[in-house]
Amino acid sequence: ESVRTLLVAGKRTEATELVRQLRGTAAAEPAEQLLESSNPAVPESEPDAEDR
């Protein structure tokens, strides 16, 4: 399965594993970029609304 297919199916763990397996291949960089772009960045240093 492709990284995109796994992400669409909600299988982020499997997509991450596939990206890891692709390291060192021509497909590695595009796969990593796809995985990163699908991850909504949540700043860890920003407190939750309840903490404010």
N, C-alpha and C positions, 0 to 999 in steps of 0.2 A: 504494500500500500504506500501511497505517497504521503509526504508530510502534510500536504494540504488536505487530503482525504481524511487523515487521522484527526486533524484539528477540527474540521467541519463536523466530524462525528463525536467531538468532545473527548477524544482520546489523547489528551495532552501528554500524559506520561509515555505512551507508546510513541508519539511524535518526537519527544525529546530523546528517547532511546534510539530511534531511527537516525536522527541527526547525529548522535554520538557515533553510530556505526558508520556513517558516511564520511567521517573526518578522514582527510587525506585523499579524497576523491574529487573529481570535477564538480560533483553535485553538492559538495559540502557547504560551500559559501551560500549559494541560493537557498538551501534548506535551512541554514542557520538564520538567514535574514527573514525568511518566512516565519519561522518559529518566534523570533524576537518581535516581529511586527504584529503578531497575533496576541502578544502578551501585553495587556493594558498595564502600563507602568503605574505603580502605586508607590509614591514616595514613602519610605519606611519612617522617615523622621517626622512626617506630618501626623499630628494627633487626630484621633477620631473626634467626631462632633461631640460625643459624650464626655471626652476628656477636656474639652475647652471650658 
